[in-house]
């Protein structure tokens, strides 16, 4: 997957188009990610020892990975991700617009 945990992404399609956030969790098997502050759902929970009150909880739901684009930290634009192999055999992710190495902060 080209998107990893702690990447900053922008939603490019769907109900939350234009919102930005940090990737909290990645599900490679289903191709979905959870983005901080995007795609909230209401979850009805029963009382537990951790939450004795129970009730309705707002939480982030997964988005499909095709609905987001990574924001490059150097050029600060939405960009596609490329992969490059260095001389020592290490693989890195690069920004397609400025060819800068991407690190997950």
Backbone as XML, in Angstrom:
<?xml version="1.0"?>
<chain id="A" units="angstrom">
  <residue number="1" name="UNK">
    <atom name="N" x="0.836" y="-1.178" z="0.000"/>
    <atom name="CA" x="0.000" y="0.000" z="0.000"/>
    <atom name="C" x="0.881" y="1.242" z="0.000"/>
  </residue>
  <residue number="2" name="UNK">
    <atom name="N" x="0.421" y="2.255" z="-0.666"/>
    <atom name="CA" x="1.218" y="3.474" z="-0.762"/>
    <atom name="C" x="0.968" y="4.439" z="0.379"/>
  </residue>
  <residue number="3" name="UNK">
    <atom name="N" x="-0.098" y="4.235" z="1.121"/>
    <atom name="CA" x="-0.404" y="5.082" z="2.273"/>
    <atom name="C" x="-0.055" y="4.301" z="3.530"/>
  </residue>
  <residue number="4" name="UNK">
    <atom name="N" x="0.680" y="4.932" z="4.433"/>
    <atom name="CA" x="1.077" y="4.270" z="5.674"/>
    <atom name="C" x="0.599" y="5.086" z="6.869"/>
  </residue>
  <residue number="5" name="UNK">
    <atom name="N" x="0.676" y="4.488" z="8.036"/>
    <atom name="CA" x="0.251" y="5.152" z="9.265"/>
    <atom name="C" x="1.062" y="6.431" z="9.467"/>
  </residue>
  <residue number="6" name="UNK">
    <atom name="N" x="0.416" y="7.464" z="9.995"/>
    <atom name="CA" x="0.974" y="8.791" z="10.283"/>
    <atom name="C" x="1.186" y="9.658" z="9.043"/>
  </residue>
  <residue number="7" name="UNK">
    <atom name="N" x="0.789" y="9.222" z="7.841"/>
    <atom name="CA" x="0.815" y="10.092" z="6.667"/>
    <atom name="C" x="-0.276" y="11.151" z="6.815"/>
  </residue>
  <residue number="8" name="UNK">
    <atom name="N" x="-0.044" y="12.327" z="6.250"/>
    <atom name="CA" x="-1.093" y="13.344" z="6.170"/>
    <atom name="C" x="-1.750" y="13.203" z="4.805"/>
  </residue>
  <residue number="9" name="UNK">
    <atom name="N" x="-3.072" y="13.075" z="4.810"/>
    <atom name="CA" x="-3.815" y="12.829" z="3.577"/>
    <atom name="C" x="-4.955" y="13.820" z="3.434"/>
  </residue>
  <residue number="10" name="UNK">
    <atom name="N" x="-5.425" y="13.970" z="2.190"/>
    <atom name="CA" x="-6.594" y="14.782" z="1.880"/>
    <atom name="C" x="-7.608" y="13.880" z="1.195"/>
  </residue>
  <residue number="11" name="UNK">
    <atom name="N" x="-8.878" y="14.027" z="1.561"/>
    <atom name="CA" x="-9.946" y="13.239" z="0.947"/>
    <atom name="C" x="-10.301" y="13.904" z="-0.377"/>
  </residue>
  <residue number="12" name="UNK">
    <atom name="N" x="-10.297" y="13.129" z="-1.471"/>
    <atom name="CA" x="-10.514" y="13.700" z="-2.796"/>
    <atom name="C" x="-11.873" y="13.360" z="-3.390"/>
  </residue>
  <residue number="13" name="UNK">
    <atom name="N" x="-12.617" y="12.428" z="-2.770"/>
    <atom name="CA" x="-13.945" y="12.114" z="-3.286"/>
    <atom name="C" x="-14.834" y="11.613" z="-2.160"/>
  </residue>
  <residue number="14" name="UNK">
    <atom name="N" x="-16.119" y="11.710" z="-2.380"/>
    <atom name="CA" x="-17.082" y="11.252" z="-1.387"/>
    <atom name="C" x="-17.658" y="12.398" z="-0.578"/>
  </residue>
  <residue number="15" name="UNK">
    <atom name="N" x="-18.351" y="12.052" z="0.495"/>
    <atom name="CA" x="-19.034" y="13.039" z="1.331"/>
    <atom name="C" x="-18.076" y="13.960" z="2.064"/>
  </residue>
  <residue number="16" name="UNK">
    <atom name="N" x="-16.849" y="13.525" z="2.281"/>
    <atom name="CA" x="-15.901" y="14.291" z="3.078"/>
    <atom name="C" x="-14.817" y="14.916" z="2.217"/>
  </residue>
  <residue number="17" name="UNK">
    <atom name="N" x="-15.117" y="15.171" z="0.956"/>
    <atom name="CA" x="-14.162" y="15.743" z="0.009"/>
    <atom name="C" x="-13.639" y="17.085" z="0.525"/>
  </residue>
  <residue number="18" name="UNK">
    <atom name="N" x="-12.311" y="17.259" z="0.491"/>
    <atom name="CA" x="-11.684" y="18.495" z="0.927"/>
    <atom name="C" x="-11.151" y="18.458" z="2.343"/>
  </residue>
  <residue number="19" name="UNK">
    <atom name="N" x="-11.544" y="17.474" z="3.140"/>
    <atom name="CA" x="-11.047" y="17.389" z="4.515"/>
    <atom name="C" x="-9.662" y="16.765" z="4.532"/>
  </residue>
  <residue number="20" name="UNK">
    <atom name="N" x="-8.876" y="17.165" z="5.522"/>
    <atom name="CA" x="-7.513" y="16.662" z="5.662"/>
    <atom name="C" x="-7.339" y="16.072" z="7.051"/>
  </residue>
  <residue number="21" name="UNK">
    <atom name="N" x="-6.425" y="15.141" z="7.171"/>
    <atom name="CA" x="-6.160" y="14.542" z="8.461"/>
    <atom name="C" x="-5.004" y="13.571" z="8.412"/>
  </residue>
  <residue number="22" name="UNK">
    <atom name="N" x="-4.703" y="13.006" z="9.573"/>
    <atom name="CA" x="-3.601" y="12.070" z="9.710"/>
    <atom name="C" x="-4.163" y="10.651" z="9.712"/>
  </residue>
  <residue number="23" name="UNK">
    <atom name="N" x="-3.439" y="9.730" z="9.076"/>
    <atom name="CA" x="-3.866" y="8.339" z="9.024"/>
    <atom name="C" x="-3.600" y="7.703" z="10.386"/>
  </residue>
  <residue number="24" name="UNK">
    <atom name="N" x="-4.661" y="7.171" z="11.005"/>
    <atom name="CA" x="-4.542" y="6.544" z="12.313"/>
    <atom name="C" x="-4.303" y="5.042" z="12.205"/>
  </residue>
  <residue number="25" name="UNK">
    <atom name="N" x="-4.944" y="4.399" z="11.236"/>
    <atom name="CA" x="-4.825" y="2.957" z="11.114"/>
    <atom name="C" x="-5.004" y="2.562" z="9.657"/>
  </residue>
  <residue number="26" name="UNK">
    <atom name="N" x="-4.295" y="1.520" z="9.236"/>
    <atom name="CA" x="-4.363" y="1.026" z="7.865"/>
    <atom name="C" x="-4.790" y="-0.436" z="7.892"/>
  </residue>
  <residue number="27" name="UNK">
    <atom name="N" x="-5.743" y="-0.789" z="7.031"/>
    <atom name="CA" x="-6.199" y="-2.166" z="6.887"/>
    <atom name="C" x="-5.841" y="-2.645" z="5.482"/>
  </residue>
  <residue number="28" name="UNK">
    <atom name="N" x="-4.664" y="-3.254" z="5.291"/>
    <atom name="CA" x="-4.233" y="-3.636" z="3.944"/>
    <atom name="C" x="-5.106" y="-4.721" z="3.300"/>
  </residue>
  <residue number="29" name="UNK">
    <atom name="N" x="-5.686" y="-5.599" z="4.089"/>
    <atom name="CA" x="-6.478" y="-6.695" z="3.527"/>
    <atom name="C" x="-7.726" y="-6.178" z="2.821"/>
  </residue>
  <residue number="30" name="UNK">
    <atom name="N" x="-8.337" y="-5.127" z="3.358"/>
    <atom name="CA" x="-9.561" y="-4.590" z="2.765"/>
    <atom name="C" x="-9.326" y="-3.311" z="1.974"/>
  </residue>
  <residue number="31" name="UNK">
    <atom name="N" x="-8.110" y="-2.748" z="2.029"/>
    <atom name="CA" x="-7.817" y="-1.523" z="1.291"/>
    <atom name="C" x="-8.469" y="-0.300" z="1.894"/>
  </residue>
  <residue number="32" name="UNK">
    <atom name="N" x="-8.581" y="-0.264" z="3.213"/>
    <atom name="CA" x="-9.232" y="0.850" z="3.893"/>
    <atom name="C" x="-8.309" y="1.463" z="4.931"/>
  </residue>
  <residue number="33" name="UNK">
    <atom name="N" x="-8.584" y="2.733" z="5.252"/>
    <atom name="CA" x="-7.803" y="3.447" z="6.259"/>
    <atom name="C" x="-8.745" y="4.243" z="7.150"/>
  </residue>
  <residue number="34" name="UNK">
    <atom name="N" x="-8.274" y="4.555" z="8.358"/>
    <atom name="CA" x="-9.011" y="5.447" z="9.247"/>
    <atom name="C" x="-8.240" y="6.753" z="9.315"/>
  </residue>
  <residue number="35" name="UNK">
    <atom name="N" x="-8.927" y="7.858" z="9.007"/>
    <atom name="CA" x="-8.320" y="9.189" z="8.999"/>
    <atom name="C" x="-8.870" y="9.981" z="10.177"/>
  </residue>
  <residue number="36" name="UNK">
    <atom name="N" x="-7.987" y="10.667" z="10.873"/>
    <atom name="CA" x="-8.350" y="11.432" z="12.062"/>
    <atom name="C" x="-9.299" y="12.574" z="11.697"/>
  </residue>
  <residue number="37" name="UNK">
    <atom name="N" x="-10.466" y="12.617" z="12.337"/>
    <atom name="CA" x="-11.418" y="13.703" z="12.149"/>
    <atom name="C" x="-12.273" y="13.603" z="10.898"/>
  </residue>
  <residue number="38" name="UNK">
    <atom name="N" x="-12.277" y="12.447" z="10.228"/>
    <atom name="CA" x="-13.034" y="12.285" z="8.983"/>
    <atom name="C" x="-13.918" y="11.045" z="9.095"/>
  </residue>
  <residue number="39" name="UNK">
    <atom name="N" x="-15.132" y="11.112" z="8.541"/>
    <atom name="CA" x="-16.054" y="9.982" z="8.438"/>
    <atom name="C" x="-16.506" y="9.476" z="9.811"/>
  </residue>
  <residue number="40" name="UNK">
    <atom name="N" x="-17.107" y="10.354" z="10.584"/>
    <atom name="CA" x="-17.619" y="9.964" z="11.891"/>
    <atom name="C" x="-18.920" y="9.196" z="11.760"/>
  </residue>
  <residue number="41" name="UNK">
    <atom name="N" x="-19.085" y="8.162" z="12.594"/>
    <atom name="CA" x="-20.335" y="7.426" z="12.680"/>
    <atom name="C" x="-20.757" y="7.396" z="14.146"/>
  </residue>
  <residue number="42" name="UNK">
    <atom name="N" x="-22.032" y="7.148" z="14.375"/>
    <atom name="CA" x="-22.539" y="7.022" z="15.742"/>
    <atom name="C" x="-22.644" y="5.536" z="16.067"/>
  </residue>
  <residue number="43" name="UNK">
    <atom name="N" x="-22.002" y="5.148" z="17.147"/>
    <atom name="CA" x="-21.970" y="3.749" z="17.559"/>
    <atom name="C" x="-22.713" y="3.605" z="18.879"/>
  </residue>
  <residue number="44" name="UNK">
    <atom name="N" x="-23.730" y="2.759" z="18.903"/>
    <atom name="CA" x="-24.489" y="2.520" z="20.129"/>
    <atom name="C" x="-23.758" y="1.468" z="20.946"/>
  </residue>
  <residue number="45" name="UNK">
    <atom name="N" x="-23.398" y="1.826" z="22.182"/>
    <atom name="CA" x="-22.648" y="0.907" z="23.019"/>
    <atom name="C" x="-23.432" y="0.578" z="24.281"/>
  </residue>
  <residue number="46" name="UNK">
    <atom name="N" x="-23.286" y="-0.642" z="24.733"/>
    <atom name="CA" x="-23.938" y="-1.027" z="25.980"/>
    <atom name="C" x="-22.998" y="-0.742" z="27.143"/>
  </residue>
  <residue number="47" name="UNK">
    <atom name="N" x="-23.522" y="-0.611" z="28.342"/>
    <atom name="CA" x="-22.669" y="-0.306" z="29.488"/>
    <atom name="C" x="-21.646" y="-1.413" z="29.756"/>
  </residue>
  <residue number="48" name="UNK">
    <atom name="N" x="-20.413" y="-0.998" z="30.016"/>
    <atom name="CA" x="-19.338" y="-1.912" z="30.380"/>
    <atom name="C" x="-18.639" y="-1.353" z="31.613"/>
  </residue>
  <residue number="49" name="UNK">
    <atom name="N" x="-17.640" y="-2.084" z="32.114"/>
    <atom name="CA" x="-16.879" y="-1.554" z="33.249"/>
    <atom name="C" x="-16.085" y="-0.328" z="32.840"/>
  </residue>
  <residue number="50" name="UNK">
    <atom name="N" x="-15.596" y="-0.325" z="31.604"/>
    <atom name="CA" x="-14.825" y="0.821" z="31.111"/>
    <atom name="C" x="-15.722" y="2.035" z="30.883"/>
  </residue>
  <residue number="51" name="UNK">
    <atom name="N" x="-16.915" y="1.807" z="30.392"/>
    <atom name="CA" x="-17.879" y="2.865" z="30.109"/>
    <atom name="C" x="-19.208" y="2.493" z="30.777"/>
  </residue>
  <residue number="52" name="UNK">
    <atom name="N" x="-19.365" y="2.785" z="32.072"/>
    <atom name="CA" x="-20.568" y="2.327" z="32.781"/>
    <atom name="C" x="-21.864" y="2.992" z="32.312"/>
  </residue>
  <residue number="53" name="UNK">
    <atom name="N" x="-21.767" y="4.141" z="31.678"/>
    <atom name="CA" x="-22.949" y="4.854" z="31.223"/>
    <atom name="C" x="-23.511" y="4.232" z="29.944"/>
  </residue>
  <residue number="54" name="UNK">
    <atom name="N" x="-22.624" y="3.780" z="29.047"/>
    <atom name="CA" x="-23.101" y="3.291" z="27.750"/>
    <atom name="C" x="-23.530" y="4.466" z="26.897"/>
  </residue>
  <residue number="55" name="UNK">
    <atom name="N" x="-24.404" y="4.235" z="25.932"/>
    <atom name="CA" x="-24.955" y="5.319" z="25.131"/>
    <atom name="C" x="-24.408" y="5.352" z="23.724"/>
  </residue>
  <residue number="56" name="UNK">
    <atom name="N" x="-24.425" y="6.544" z="23.129"/>
    <atom name="CA" x="-24.027" y="6.729" z="21.738"/>
    <atom name="C" x="-22.643" y="7.368" z="21.706"/>
  </residue>
  <residue number="57" name="UNK">
    <atom name="N" x="-21.728" y="6.742" z="20.967"/>
    <atom name="CA" x="-20.341" y="7.202" z="20.875"/>
    <atom name="C" x="-20.047" y="7.568" z="19.428"/>
  </residue>
  <residue number="58" name="UNK">
    <atom name="N" x="-19.413" y="8.725" z="19.204"/>
    <atom name="CA" x="-18.954" y="9.096" z="17.865"/>
    <atom name="C" x="-17.558" y="8.540" z="17.660"/>
  </residue>
  <residue number="59" name="UNK">
    <atom name="N" x="-17.337" y="7.878" z="16.515"/>
    <atom name="CA" x="-16.010" y="7.350" z="16.219"/>
    <atom name="C" x="-15.774" y="7.392" z="14.716"/>
  </residue>
  <residue number="60" name="UNK">
    <atom name="N" x="-14.491" y="7.346" z="14.329"/>
    <atom name="CA" x="-14.150" y="7.382" z="12.918"/>
    <atom name="C" x="-14.359" y="6.009" z="12.286"/>
  </residue>
  <residue number="61" name="UNK">
    <atom name="N" x="-14.910" y="6.005" z="11.089"/>
    <atom name="CA" x="-15.107" y="4.772" z="10.336"/>
    <atom name="C" x="-14.076" y="4.728" z="9.200"/>
  </residue>
  <residue number="62" name="UNK">
    <atom name="N" x="-13.767" y="3.548" z="8.695"/>
    <atom name="CA" x="-12.765" y="3.450" z="7.621"/>
    <atom name="C" x="-13.256" y="4.042" z="6.302"/>
  </residue>
  <residue number="63" name="UNK">
    <atom name="N" x="-12.297" y="4.599" z="5.557"/>
    <atom name="CA" x="-12.513" y="5.086" z="4.191"/>
    <atom name="C" x="-11.752" y="4.183" z="3.239"/>
  </residue>
  <residue number="64" name="UNK">
    <atom name="N" x="-12.195" y="4.095" z="1.996"/>
    <atom name="CA" x="-11.418" y="3.348" z="1.015"/>
    <atom name="C" x="-10.182" y="4.146" z="0.641"/>
  </residue>
  <residue number="65" name="UNK">
    <atom name="N" x="-9.099" y="3.433" z="0.393"/>
    <atom name="CA" x="-7.814" y="4.089" z="0.150"/>
    <atom name="C" x="-7.803" y="4.885" z="-1.154"/>
  </residue>
  <residue number="66" name="UNK">
    <atom name="N" x="-8.689" y="4.537" z="-2.096"/>
    <atom name="CA" x="-8.731" y="5.251" z="-3.368"/>
    <atom name="C" x="-9.355" y="6.635" z="-3.226"/>
  </residue>
  <residue number="67" name="UNK">
    <atom name="N" x="-9.975" y="6.919" z="-2.089"/>
    <atom name="CA" x="-10.623" y="8.212" z="-1.883"/>
    <atom name="C" x="-9.701" y="9.253" z="-1.267"/>
  </residue>
  <residue number="68" name="UNK">
    <atom name="N" x="-8.432" y="8.918" z="-1.028"/>
    <atom name="CA" x="-7.506" y="9.869" z="-0.409"/>
    <atom name="C" x="-6.235" y="9.995" z="-1.234"/>
  </residue>
  <residue number="69" name="UNK">
    <atom name="N" x="-5.560" y="11.138" z="-1.065"/>
    <atom name="CA" x="-4.243" y="11.360" z="-1.661"/>
    <atom name="C" x="-3.311" y="11.879" z="-0.577"/>
  </residue>
  <residue number="70" name="UNK">
    <atom name="N" x="-2.061" y="11.452" z="-0.648"/>
    <atom name="CA" x="-1.064" y="11.861" z="0.335"/>
    <atom name="C" x="-0.673" y="13.307" z="0.080"/>
  </residue>
  <residue number="71" name="UNK">
    <atom name="N" x="-0.465" y="14.067" z="1.159"/>
    <atom name="CA" x="0.011" y="15.441" z="1.060"/>
    <atom name="C" x="1.516" y="15.430" z="1.296"/>
  </residue>
  <residue number="72" name="UNK">
    <atom name="N" x="2.276" y="15.925" z="0.332"/>
    <atom name="CA" x="3.741" y="15.967" z="0.428"/>
    <atom name="C" x="4.135" y="17.031" z="1.454"/>
  </residue>
  <residue number="73" name="UNK">
    <atom name="N" x="5.009" y="16.693" z="2.421"/>
    <atom name="CA" x="5.397" y="17.688" z="3.421"/>
    <atom name="C" x="6.270" y="18.813" z="2.857"/>
  </residue>
  <residue number="74" name="UNK">
    <atom name="N" x="6.988" y="18.560" z="1.747"/>
    <atom name="CA" x="7.862" y="19.590" z="1.199"/>
    <atom name="C" x="7.101" y="20.582" z="0.319"/>
  </residue>
  <residue number="75" name="UNK">
    <atom name="N" x="6.370" y="20.070" z="-0.686"/>
    <atom name="CA" x="5.664" y="20.974" z="-1.601"/>
    <atom name="C" x="4.254" y="21.289" z="-1.119"/>
  </residue>
  <residue number="76" name="UNK">
    <atom name="N" x="3.777" y="20.609" z="-0.070"/>
    <atom name="CA" x="2.479" y="20.865" z="0.557"/>
    <atom name="C" x="1.321" y="20.767" z="-0.432"/>
  </residue>
  <residue number="77" name="UNK">
    <atom name="N" x="1.412" y="19.793" z="-1.360"/>
    <atom name="CA" x="0.358" y="19.557" z="-2.335"/>
    <atom name="C" x="-0.086" y="18.106" z="-2.274"/>
  </residue>
  <residue number="78" name="UNK">
    <atom name="N" x="-1.312" y="17.835" z="-2.747"/>
    <atom name="CA" x="-1.761" y="16.461" z="-2.886"/>
    <atom name="C" x="-0.953" y="15.840" z="-4.015"/>
  </residue>
  <residue number="79" name="UNK">
    <atom name="N" x="-0.445" y="14.649" z="-3.806"/>
    <atom name="CA" x="0.432" y="14.060" z="-4.799"/>
    <atom name="C" x="0.260" y="12.565" z="-4.885"/>
  </residue>
  <residue number="80" name="UNK">
    <atom name="N" x="0.683" y="12.022" z="-6.011"/>
    <atom name="CA" x="0.749" y="10.581" z="-6.154"/>
    <atom name="C" x="2.083" y="10.109" z="-5.585"/>
  </residue>
  <residue number="81" name="UNK">
    <atom name="N" x="2.156" y="8.851" z="-5.257"/>
    <atom name="CA" x="3.339" y="8.291" z="-4.629"/>
    <atom name="C" x="4.051" y="7.379" z="-5.611"/>
  </residue>
  <residue number="82" name="UNK">
    <atom name="N" x="5.378" y="7.524" z="-5.680"/>
    <atom name="CA" x="6.199" y="6.622" z="-6.475"/>
    <atom name="C" x="7.153" y="5.882" z="-5.561"/>
  </residue>
  <residue number="83" name="UNK">
    <atom name="N" x="7.758" y="4.841" z="-6.084"/>
    <atom name="CA" x="8.734" y="4.091" z="-5.315"/>
    <atom name="C" x="10.058" y="4.135" z="-6.046"/>
  </residue>
  <residue number="84" name="UNK">
    <atom name="N" x="11.144" y="4.170" z="-5.271"/>
    <atom name="CA" x="12.473" y="4.265" z="-5.849"/>
    <atom name="C" x="13.391" y="3.343" z="-5.051"/>
  </residue>
  <residue number="85" name="UNK">
    <atom name="N" x="14.338" y="2.698" z="-5.750"/>
    <atom name="CA" x="15.296" y="1.825" z="-5.082"/>
    <atom name="C" x="16.632" y="2.562" z="-5.029"/>
  </residue>
  <residue number="86" name="UNK">
    <atom name="N" x="17.180" y="2.690" z="-3.828"/>
    <atom name="CA" x="18.469" y="3.355" z="-3.653"/>
    <atom name="C" x="19.617" y="2.403" z="-3.996"/>
  </residue>
  <residue number="87" name="UNK">
    <atom name="N" x="20.845" y="2.930" z="-4.003"/>
    <atom name="CA" x="22.012" y="2.133" z="-4.364"/>
    <atom name="C" x="22.225" y="0.955" z="-3.407"/>
  </residue>
  <residue number="88" name="UNK">
    <atom name="N" x="21.883" y="1.158" z="-2.130"/>
    <atom name="CA" x="22.084" y="0.096" z="-1.146"/>
    <atom name="C" x="20.944" y="-0.925" z="-1.137"/>
  </residue>
  <residue number="89" name="UNK">
    <atom name="N" x="19.992" y="-0.806" z="-2.058"/>
    <atom name="CA" x="18.901" y="-1.757" z="-2.164"/>
    <atom name="C" x="17.672" y="-1.391" z="-1.345"/>
  </residue>
  <residue number="90" name="UNK">
    <atom name="N" x="17.722" y="-0.284" z="-0.628"/>
    <atom name="CA" x="16.590" y="0.148" z="0.201"/>
    <atom name="C" x="15.529" y="0.801" z="-0.673"/>
  </residue>
  <residue number="91" name="UNK">
    <atom name="N" x="14.253" y="0.467" z="-0.416"/>
    <atom name="CA" x="13.152" y="1.056" z="-1.177"/>
    <atom name="C" x="12.579" y="2.222" z="-0.400"/>
  </residue>
  <residue number="92" name="UNK">
    <atom name="N" x="12.324" y="3.327" z="-1.101"/>
    <atom name="CA" x="11.746" y="4.510" z="-0.471"/>
    <atom name="C" x="10.540" y="4.971" z="-1.279"/>
  </residue>
  <residue number="93" name="UNK">
    <atom name="N" x="9.681" y="5.782" z="-0.643"/>
    <atom name="CA" x="8.544" y="6.401" z="-1.327"/>
    <atom name="C" x="8.943" y="7.814" z="-1.704"/>
  </residue>
  <residue number="94" name="UNK">
    <atom name="N" x="8.549" y="8.252" z="-2.903"/>
    <atom name="CA" x="8.867" y="9.609" z="-3.350"/>
    <atom name="C" x="7.602" y="10.305" z="-3.814"/>
  </residue>
  <residue number="95" name="UNK">
    <atom name="N" x="7.633" y="11.638" z="-3.734"/>
    <atom name="CA" x="6.560" y="12.488" z="-4.247"/>
    <atom name="C" x="6.724" y="12.588" z="-5.758"/>
  </residue>
  <residue number="96" name="UNK">
    <atom name="N" x="5.662" y="12.364" z="-6.510"/>
    <atom name="CA" x="5.737" y="12.407" z="-7.978"/>
    <atom name="C" x="5.915" y="13.832" z="-8.512"/>
  </residue>
  <residue number="97" name="UNK">
    <atom name="N" x="5.524" y="14.848" z="-7.733"/>
    <atom name="CA" x="5.618" y="16.205" z="-8.260"/>
    <atom name="C" x="6.964" y="16.853" z="-7.970"/>
  </residue>
  <residue number="98" name="UNK">
    <atom name="N" x="7.575" y="16.582" z="-6.808"/>
    <atom name="CA" x="8.842" y="17.241" z="-6.492"/>
    <atom name="C" x="10.006" y="16.256" z="-6.308"/>
  </residue>
  <residue number="99" name="UNK">
    <atom name="N" x="9.752" y="14.964" z="-6.479"/>
    <atom name="CA" x="10.759" y="13.912" z="-6.341"/>
    <atom name="C" x="11.457" y="13.916" z="-4.983"/>
  </residue>
  <residue number="100" name="UNK">
    <atom name="N" x="10.790" y="14.374" z="-3.955"/>
    <atom name="CA" x="11.351" y="14.395" z="-2.601"/>
    <atom name="C" x="10.954" y="13.097" z="-1.883"/>
  </residue>
  <residue number="101" name="UNK">
    <atom name="N" x="11.864" y="12.609" z="-1.046"/>
    <atom name="CA" x="11.597" y="11.395" z="-0.289"/>
    <atom name="C" x="10.524" y="11.664" z="0.764"/>
  </residue>
  <residue number="102" name="UNK">
    <atom name="N" x="9.549" y="10.748" z="0.876"/>
    <atom name="CA" x="8.485" y="10.886" z="1.870"/>
    <atom name="C" x="8.821" y="10.044" z="3.088"/>
  </residue>
  <residue number="103" name="UNK">
    <atom name="N" x="8.647" y="10.636" z="4.236"/>
    <atom name="CA" x="8.807" y="9.899" z="5.489"/>
    <atom name="C" x="7.486" y="9.972" z="6.225"/>
  </residue>
  <residue number="104" name="UNK">
    <atom name="N" x="7.147" y="8.921" z="6.916"/>
    <atom name="CA" x="5.929" y="8.965" z="7.715"/>
    <atom name="C" x="6.278" y="9.566" z="9.055"/>
  </residue>
  <residue number="105" name="UNK">
    <atom name="N" x="5.786" y="10.777" z="9.311"/>
    <atom name="CA" x="6.170" y="11.502" z="10.517"/>
    <atom name="C" x="5.428" y="11.049" z="11.726"/>
  </residue>
</chain>
